[in-house]
């Protein structure tokens, strides 16, 4: 588990609403697949939002966060441009300011470039010129090729970039995923790779998105998508340990109902909330993730767990009731909003050292079992 990271592509549909041909109204879920009986001929013209999603989709249904005033956005953009042009200085001498600005949210027009710089993906690309094209020509196992192709239509079908079967967006996603398998054949393909790569492609051209994906999976989430997902399971154990401090009653109920953390947090962490939260919230979380690492995934999870039963008379006892509460689609919309999530995340009675402490304890126990 990587617990810390101290380290101009135009946004899709950034200004006015546009229309795209896509499928009928999506289901109430980020991961909704296109219904099998709906063909391209049955599709209707739909209006999309500023992020490229269908207006009626879940991605913006809960997106009630107030837009940043234009003058404030311009000031922030100017500050970020100054930082990017003097990046090494800001990261070495003024990192606290960089972190503060990431928590406020990176300007949309600079988000992709900022993610590259925060993750050092731009240096990876510079040091490995032409390698992306080489990876595209290398053969991968036919089983993995089939798995990637089968996932294309399931990945953000409600986004204009990926809605068309065999369209340019799906082609780029296929090539980025295929190149990553060629780059890291030992890890192989994991279904969670697709949504992560898709979010990057919404903000970056193909090659930049590829190297950003490499940086994420190599430096921020090493070994997270390989084997039997042991690293994710470890983080689930740590999450429950921290939950005991944040919401002891819910922790007790989960334990009594024999509900393990992997029953609700795997998709949150592996997809970095991209399938589970309103899109403005997802982007704010990713901004912080690229700056501070996986710590923000824990903090957001704890906020969701702390407030997921607040609207109920009491914390449920039955397993099915508890599991229903833990689905973000059943949570009060207000707690899914970006400003609420981020503010609450840093009000939790949890310090970064608490996270480090639990991680070290778990690693120590794991090493003892292997002896």
C-alpha positions in Angstrom: 0.0 0.0 0.0 1.5 3.3 -1.0 0.4 5.7 1.7 2.1 8.9 0.5 3.3 10.5 -2.6 5.3 13.7 -2.0 6.1 14.3 -5.3 -2.7 21.4 -22.6 -5.1 18.8 -23.3 -8.6 20.3 -23.7 -11.3 18.9 -21.5 -14.1 16.8 -23.2 -17.2 18.9 -23.6 -15.8 21.6 -21.5 -18.1 24.5 -22.3 -21.5 24.2 -23.8 -23.7 21.2 -23.8 -23.5 19.0 -27.0 -25.5 16.2 -28.4 -24.3 12.7 -29.1 -26.0 9.5 -30.5 -26.0 7.0 -27.7 -28.1 4.5 -25.9 -31.4 5.0 -24.1 -31.6 6.4 -20.5 -29.0 4.6 -18.4 -29.7 2.7 -15.2 -29.0 4.2 -11.8 -25.4 3.1 -11.7 -22.0 4.2 -13.0 -21.2 0.7 -14.2 -24.5 0.2 -16.1 -24.0 -1.7 -19.3 -25.8 -0.9 -22.5 -28.9 -3.1 -22.5 -28.3 -6.1 -24.8 -31.5 -5.4 -26.8 -30.7 -1.8 -27.6 -28.9 -1.4 -30.9 -27.2 1.6 -32.3 -30.3 2.1 -34.6 -32.5 2.3 -31.5 -30.5 5.0 -30.0 -31.8 8.6 -29.6 -30.1 12.0 -29.5 -29.1 12.8 -25.9 -27.8 16.0 -24.4 -24.5 15.6 -22.4 -23.1 17.6 -19.6 -19.8 19.5 -19.4 -18.0 16.3 -18.4 -19.3 14.3 -21.4 -22.0 12.3 -19.6 -25.6 12.0 -20.5 -27.6 14.6 -18.6 -29.9 12.0 -17.2 -27.1 9.7 -15.9 -26.1 9.1 -12.3 -22.9 11.0 -12.8 -24.5 14.3 -12.5 -27.8 13.4 -10.8 -26.2 14.1 -7.4 -23.8 16.7 -8.7 -25.2 19.7 -6.7 -21.9 21.3 -5.9 -21.7 24.9 -6.7 -19.6 25.8 -9.7 -16.5 27.9 -9.0 -17.2 31.6 -10.0 -15.5 32.5 -13.3 -13.1 35.1 -11.7 -12.0 32.6 -9.0 -11.5 29.9 -11.7 -9.3 32.3 -13.8 -7.2 33.1 -10.7 -6.7 29.5 -9.9 -5.8 28.7 -13.5 -3.2 31.4 -13.5 -1.7 30.1 -10.2 -1.5 26.6 -11.6 0.1 27.7 -14.8 2.8 29.4 -12.7 3.3 26.2 -10.8 3.6 24.0 -13.9 6.1 26.3 -15.5 8.2 26.2 -12.3 7.3 22.7 -11.2 10.5 21.5 -9.5 10.7 24.7 -7.4 7.1 24.3 -6.2 7.4 20.6 -5.4 10.7 21.0 -3.5 10.1 24.4 -1.8 6.4 25.0 -1.7 4.8 21.5 -1.6 2.3 22.6 1.1 0.9 25.1 -1.3 0.6 22.6 -4.1 -1.2 20.2 -1.7 -3.6 22.9 -0.6 -4.4 23.8 -4.2 -5.0 20.2 -5.1 -7.5 19.9 -2.3 -9.4 22.9 -3.6 -9.5 21.3 -7.0 -7.4 21.5 -10.1 -8.7 23.8 -12.9 -10.5 21.8 -15.5 -8.4 23.2 -18.4 -5.2 22.0 -16.7 -6.3 18.9 -14.9 -4.8 16.4 -17.3 -1.4 18.2 -17.4 -1.4 18.6 -13.6 -2.0 14.9 -13.1 1.0 14.1 -15.4 3.2 16.4 -13.4 2.0 15.2 -10.0 2.6 11.6 -10.9 5.8 12.3 -12.8 4.2 10.6 -15.8 5.6 13.3 -18.1 9.2 12.2 -17.1 8.3 8.5 -17.7 7.2 9.4 -21.2 10.2 11.6 -21.8 12.5 8.7 -20.7 10.7 6.1 -22.8 10.2 7.8 -26.1 8.6 5.6 -28.8 8.0 2.8 -26.3 4.2 3.3 -26.4 4.1 2.6 -30.1 6.4 -0.4 -29.6 4.1 -1.8 -26.9 1.1 -1.5 -29.3 2.9 -3.9 -31.8 3.8 -6.5 -29.2 1.7 -9.6 -28.9 -0.3 -10.4 -25.7 -2.1 -13.5 -24.6 -5.2 -14.1 -26.7 -7.2 -14.6 -23.4 -6.3 -11.2 -22.3 -7.0 -9.7 -25.7 -10.6 -11.1 -25.5 -11.0 -9.9 -21.9 -10.1 -6.4 -22.9 -12.5 -6.4 -25.8 -15.3 -7.8 -23.7 -14.9 -4.9 -21.3 -14.9 -2.0 -23.8 -18.7 -1.7 -24.1 -19.1 -2.0 -20.3 -16.8 0.9 -19.5 -18.6 4.2 -19.1 -21.3 3.5 -21.8 -23.0 6.7 -20.7 -20.1 8.9 -21.7 -20.0 10.4 -25.2 -16.4 9.3 -25.7 -17.1 5.6 -25.1 -20.8 5.2 -26.1 -20.3 4.1 -29.6 -19.4 0.4 -30.2 -16.1 0.4 -32.1 -15.9 4.2 -31.9 -12.6 6.1 -31.5 -12.9 6.3 -27.7 -13.2 2.5 -27.4 -10.3 2.1 -29.8 -8.1 4.3 -27.7 -9.1 2.6 -24.5 -8.4 -0.8 -26.1 -4.9 0.4 -27.2 -4.0 1.9 -23.8 -5.0 -1.3 -22.0 -3.3 -3.5 -24.5 -0.1 -1.5 -24.3 -0.2 -1.7 -20.5 -0.5 -5.6 -20.6 2.5 -5.6 -23.0 4.4 -3.3 -20.6 3.5 -5.4 -17.5 2.6 -8.9 -18.6 3.2 -10.3 -15.1 0.3 -8.3 -13.7 -2.0 -9.1 -16.6 -5.4 -7.5 -17.3 -7.8 -6.6 -14.5 -11.3 -5.3 -15.1 -10.6 -2.3 -12.8 -7.9 -1.2 -15.3 -10.6 -0.1 -17.8 -12.4 2.6 -15.7 -9.1 4.0 -14.5 -7.7 4.2 -18.0 -11.0 5.7 -19.2 -10.9 8.6 -16.8 -7.3 9.3 -17.9 -8.4 9.3 -21.6 -11.1 11.8 -20.8 -8.3 14.3 -19.9 -5.3 13.2 -21.9 -4.3 12.0 -25.3 -3.5 8.3 -25.7 0.2 8.2 -25.0 0.1 10.6 -22.0 -2.8 8.6 -20.6 -0.8 5.4 -20.9 2.2 6.7 -19.0 -0.1 8.2 -16.4 -1.7 4.8 -16.0 1.8 3.2 -15.6 2.7 5.8 -12.9 -0.6 5.2 -11.0 -0.3 1.4 -11.0 3.5 1.3 -10.5 4.0 4.0 -7.9 0.7 4.7 -6.2 -0.9 1.3 -6.2 1.9 -1.3 -6.7 0.6 -4.9 -6.9 -2.9 -3.7 -6.4 -4.4 -5.4 -9.4 -2.4 -8.6 -9.5 -2.8 -12.1 -8.0 -5.7 -12.6 -5.6 -5.9 -8.8 -4.8 -4.1 -9.3 -1.5 -3.1 -5.7 -1.3 -6.7 -4.6 -1.6 -7.7 -7.0 1.1 -5.0 -5.6 3.3 -6.3 -2.1 2.8 -9.8 -3.4 3.7 -8.5 -4.7 7.0 -6.8 -1.3 7.7 -10.1 0.5 6.8 -12.1 -1.5 9.4 -9.4 -0.8 12.0 -9.8 2.9 11.4 -13.6 2.7 11.3 -13.5 1.5 14.9 -12.3 5.0 15.8 -14.6 6.9 13.4 -17.9 5.0 13.9 -17.6 2.3 16.6 -21.2 1.4 16.4 -21.2 0.6 12.7 -17.9 -1.3 13.2 -19.6 -3.4 15.8 -22.6 -4.1 13.6 -20.5 -5.1 10.6 -18.5 -7.5 12.8 -21.7 -9.0 14.3 -23.2 -9.4 10.8 -19.9 -11.0 9.6 -19.6 -8.4 6.8 -16.0 -8.2 5.6 -14.6 -5.0 4.1 -14.1 -6.6 0.7 -17.9 -6.9 0.4 -18.2 -3.1 -0.1 -14.8 -1.3 -0.6 -13.1 -3.2 -3.4 -14.7 -1.2 -6.2 -14.3 2.0 -4.3 -10.5 1.6 -4.0 -9.7 -0.2 -7.2 -11.7 2.1 -9.4 -10.8 5.2 -7.3 -14.6 5.9 -6.8 -15.1 6.5 -10.5 -18.0 4.0 -10.6 -19.6 5.1 -7.3 -19.7 8.9 -6.9 -21.0 12.0 -8.7 -18.4 13.1 -11.3 -17.3 16.4 -9.6 -16.6 14.4 -6.5 -14.6 11.8 -8.4 -12.4 14.5 -10.0 -11.7 16.2 -6.7 -10.7 12.9 -5.2 -8.4 12.1 -8.1 -6.8 15.6 -7.8 -5.9 14.8 -4.2 -4.9 11.2 -5.0 -2.3 12.3 -7.5 -0.8 14.7 -4.9 -1.1 12.7 -1.7 -1.6 9.1 -2.7 -3.9 6.4 -1.4 -4.6 8.1 1.9 -7.5 10.0 0.4 -9.1 6.7 -0.6 -9.2 5.8 3.1 -10.5 9.2 4.2 -13.3 9.2 1.6 -14.3 5.7 2.6 -14.4 6.6 6.2 -16.6 9.7 5.5 -19.0 7.5 3.5 -19.2 4.9 6.3 -19.5 7.5 9.0 -22.6 9.2 7.3 -24.2 6.3 5.4 -26.6 5.5 8.3 -27.0 9.0 9.6 -30.4 9.4 8.0 -31.8 6.3 9.7 -33.3 6.1 13.2 -30.6 3.6 14.2 -27.8 1.6 12.7 -29.3 -1.6 11.1 -28.4 -5.0 12.5 -29.4 -7.3 9.6 -26.8 -8.2 7.0 -28.9 -7.3 4.0 -29.9 -3.9 5.5 -26.3 -3.1 6.3 -25.1 -4.0 2.8 -27.8 -1.8 1.3 -26.6 1.1 3.4 -23.1 0.6 2.1 -24.1 1.1 -1.5 -23.5 4.7 -2.5 -26.7 4.7 -4.6 -28.6 4.3 -1.4 -26.8 7.0 0.6 -28.1 10.5 1.1 -27.1 12.6 -2.0 -25.8 15.4 0.2 -23.0 13.2 1.6 -21.7 12.4 -1.9 -21.1 16.0 -2.8 -17.5 17.0 -3.5 -17.3 19.9 -1.0 -18.8 17.8 1.8 -16.6 14.8 1.2 -13.4 16.7 1.1 -14.1 18.9 4.1 -15.3 15.9 6.2 -12.3 13.9 5.0 -9.9 16.2 6.8 -12.1 16.6 9.9 -11.9 12.9 10.7 -10.2 12.0 14.0 -7.6 10.2 12.0 -4.0 11.3 11.3 -1.8 10.1 8.5 0.4 8.5 11.1 -2.6 6.3 12.2 -2.8 5.0 8.7 0.9 4.3 8.6 0.8 2.6 12.1 -2.0 0.2 11.0 -0.2 -0.6 7.8 3.0 -1.4 9.6 1.1 -3.6 12.1 -0.5 -5.5 9.3 2.8 -6.0 7.4 4.4 -7.3 10.6 1.7 -9.8 11.2 1.8 -10.9 7.5 5.6 -11.4 7.7 5.2 -13.5 10.9 2.7 -15.8 9.2 5.0 -16.4 6.3 7.8 -17.7 8.6 
